[in-house]
Structure formats: structure tokens, C-alpha cells
């Protein structure tokens, strides 16, 4: 497997291929600023939970390093650029626990009880892979695995196994863990067979 690009995001910085990405703020504010400064034009971003925002920003900046993409009016890659040969494979240790807690709070609320449908959809950690695939027109493998801890060797092995499928030529993969607006990490790679 050949690594093409790498991004690492923490609550204090964004590093893309070893270079700092200009942004402001810390924590969730850093992600929002990175979106506004370097991405923009994807209305669903503001509805996303923290895990999705983290994965979305990391993947979009990583894919910008690959080259220019053309988007339609809804912020999705144009149909001509859709591809079936790229997998999206993500891992973390906490699933969607932060959103699960927020959703449970809407259930537990004695006054104003109303389980939030806007939060419910994000109680599935694989929603982040779906958002990345929808945005970029990827129709290949899309997987999200919860591991006991960050294990790069195991993650690489799983990506290598996805390359056993003859149709997969590249993968956007890595670690995307979000447990709070000041406690998260993304380390993602763009690799090819």
C-alpha cells in the first residue's frame, strides 16, 4: 500500500502532509473555522454531530491535497467524478458515544421530553463514512470499525484486505475519534494499492 497524503487533527492543530494548515480557534471552534476557511459550501455541515464534523473536515482537507474536485450546487462532487474504486474505512474507540449521551439526555428530560430525531441519526458512528461517500460520490466499500484502541498495524491490515477486491484501487482510511468538543483526534490517510 502506497501512502499518498496524511492528515492529523487535534483540538489545537491541523497538520496536512507534515505542514500546518492555517486555522483559528481550539476544539470544535477549530473544526468550524477550518470548514469556513478551507471548505465551505456544504450546508449539511452545520447539522452534523462532532464526530461527523471531524471526519468531514479531515477527509475534505485530505482530498484537497489530492487535487481539485468539482461540486454541484448541493456541495456534492459532480456525477462525472463519482468513483467505485475508492474505499472509505474508518476506526475509533468510542463509536458515537458523545452523541449517544446527548440523545439520551433528550429522552431523560422530564420537562420537554422529546427524543431528538436530529441527534438520533448520528447515534450511528458509520454516518461519518456515509457523509464522506455522499459528498465525494464514492460507491466502493464504506466501513466503520470500533476498536479497543488505536492500532495502526491492525488498521493497515484491514485496509490491505479491502484491496483484495480487484475493483478497489485506493482508500481514504484512518482514525476518527470524538469524545467531546475539546477531546478528539483524526489521523487519516489517502492510500492506493
CORZI-V868723 format. One record per residue. N is the residue number from 0. RES is the residue in three letters. PHI is phi in whole degrees, -180 to 180 (999 if undefined). PSI is psi in whole degrees, 0 to 359 (* if undefined). Layout:
# CORZI-V868723
n & res & phi & psi
N & RES & PHI & PSI
N & RES & PHI & PSI
This chain:
# CORZI-V868723
n & res & phi & psi
0 & UNK & 999 & 132
1 & UNK & -106 & 124
2 & UNK & -82 & 126
3 & UNK & -96 & 313
4 & UNK & -146 & 157
5 & UNK & -143 & 139
6 & UNK & -134 & 144
7 & UNK & -133 & 128
8 & UNK & -125 & 129
9 & UNK & -124 & 174
10 & UNK & -62 & 348
11 & UNK & -114 & 344
12 & UNK & -159 & 161
13 & UNK & -127 & 125
14 & UNK & -119 & 123
15 & UNK & -119 & 118
16 & UNK & 51 & 41
17 & UNK & 82 & 0
18 & UNK & -114 & 140
19 & UNK & -69 & 136
20 & UNK & -93 & 129
21 & UNK & -67 & 122
22 & UNK & -159 & 172
23 & UNK & -128 & 160
24 & UNK & 89 & 177
25 & UNK & -135 & 156
26 & UNK & 65 & 218
27 & UNK & -59 & 328
28 & UNK & -62 & 325
29 & UNK & -64 & 316
30 & UNK & -64 & 316
31 & UNK & -64 & 319
32 & UNK & -67 & 321
33 & UNK & -62 & 319
34 & UNK & -61 & 309
35 & UNK & -65 & 321
36 & UNK & -80 & 321
37 & UNK & -117 & 350
38 & UNK & -126 & 283
39 & UNK & 60 & 177
40 & UNK & 58 & 36
41 & UNK & -137 & 89
42 & UNK & -54 & 329
43 & UNK & -69 & 345
44 & UNK & -55 & 317
45 & UNK & -71 & 344
46 & UNK & -91 & 346
47 & UNK & -69 & 154
48 & UNK & -80 & 176
49 & UNK & -60 & 318
50 & UNK & -61 & 315
51 & UNK & -65 & 318
52 & UNK & -60 & 317
53 & UNK & -62 & 309
54 & UNK & -64 & 322
55 & UNK & -65 & 310
56 & UNK & -62 & 314
57 & UNK & -60 & 312
58 & UNK & -67 & 320
59 & UNK & -68 & 317
60 & UNK & -65 & 320
61 & UNK & -62 & 316
62 & UNK & -72 & 333
63 & UNK & -64 & 327
64 & UNK & -66 & 334
65 & UNK & -74 & 328
66 & UNK & 150 & 182
67 & UNK & -76 & 138
68 & UNK & -120 & 152
69 & UNK & -110 & 129
70 & UNK & -113 & 152
71 & UNK & -86 & 186
72 & UNK & -65 & 341
73 & UNK & -94 & 2
74 & UNK & 85 & 15
75 & UNK & -101 & 148
76 & UNK & -61 & 144
77 & UNK & -65 & 147
78 & UNK & -52 & 322
79 & UNK & -62 & 339
80 & UNK & -100 & 1
81 & UNK & -62 & 151
82 & UNK & -146 & 147
83 & UNK & -106 & 0
84 & UNK & -102 & 12
85 & UNK & -121 & 129
86 & UNK & -94 & 150
87 & UNK & -121 & 113
88 & UNK & -131 & 114
89 & UNK & -121 & 158
90 & UNK & -139 & 152
91 & UNK & -162 & 182
92 & UNK & -110 & 348
93 & UNK & -118 & 6
94 & UNK & 55 & 231
95 & UNK & -112 & 33
96 & UNK & -55 & 319
97 & UNK & -60 & 315
98 & UNK & -72 & 325
99 & UNK & -57 & 317
100 & UNK & -64 & 317
101 & UNK & -64 & 319
102 & UNK & -66 & 318
103 & UNK & -61 & 324
104 & UNK & -63 & 327
105 & UNK & -71 & 334
106 & UNK & -79 & 320
107 & UNK & -75 & 344
108 & UNK & -62 & 116
109 & UNK & -68 & 311
110 & UNK & -94 & 134
111 & UNK & 75 & 28
112 & UNK & -52 & 121
113 & UNK & -165 & 101
114 & UNK & -59 & 121
115 & UNK & -76 & 115
116 & UNK & -65 & 331
117 & UNK & -65 & 326
118 & UNK & -83 & 325
119 & UNK & -54 & 316
120 & UNK & -59 & 330
121 & UNK & -89 & 6
122 & UNK & -81 & 7
123 & UNK & -113 & 116
124 & UNK & -66 & 337
125 & UNK & -76 & 357
126 & UNK & -60 & 326
127 & UNK & -63 & 320
128 & UNK & -67 & 323
129 & UNK & -63 & 316
130 & UNK & -61 & 318
131 & UNK & -65 & 316
132 & UNK & -65 & 317
133 & UNK & -63 & 312
134 & UNK & -57 & 319
135 & UNK & -105 & 3
136 & UNK & 68 & 32
137 & UNK & -86 & 132
138 & UNK & -124 & 16
139 & UNK & -89 & 201
140 & UNK & -60 & 141
141 & UNK & -137 & 114
142 & UNK & -138 & 149
143 & UNK & -136 & 123
144 & UNK & -119 & 138
145 & UNK & -102 & 122
146 & UNK & -114 & 161
147 & UNK & -64 & 335
148 & UNK & -169 & 171
149 & UNK & -71 & 116
150 & UNK & -132 & 91
151 & UNK & -60 & 321
152 & UNK & -62 & 316
153 & UNK & -66 & 319
154 & UNK & -63 & 316
155 & UNK & -62 & 320
156 & UNK & -61 & 317
157 & UNK & -68 & 324
158 & UNK & -68 & 317
159 & UNK & -58 & 321
160 & UNK & -66 & 326
161 & UNK & -68 & 332
162 & UNK & -73 & 352
163 & UNK & -68 & 336
164 & UNK & -71 & 119
165 & UNK & -54 & 329
166 & UNK & -79 & 344
167 & UNK & -85 & 121
168 & UNK & -110 & 336
169 & UNK & -149 & 166
170 & UNK & -146 & 140
171 & UNK & -103 & 116
172 & UNK & -149 & 163
173 & UNK & 148 & 194
174 & UNK & -97 & 127
175 & UNK & -139 & 98
176 & UNK & -123 & 128
177 & UNK & -133 & 115
178 & UNK & -119 & 4
179 & UNK & 170 & 165
180 & UNK & -67 & 349
181 & UNK & -124 & 18
182 & UNK & -143 & 89
183 & UNK & -157 & 163
184 & UNK & -155 & 136
185 & UNK & -126 & 133
186 & UNK & -138 & 103
187 & UNK & -123 & 154
188 & UNK & -130 & 151
189 & UNK & -115 & 115
190 & UNK & -131 & 157
191 & UNK & -128 & 162
192 & UNK & -53 & *
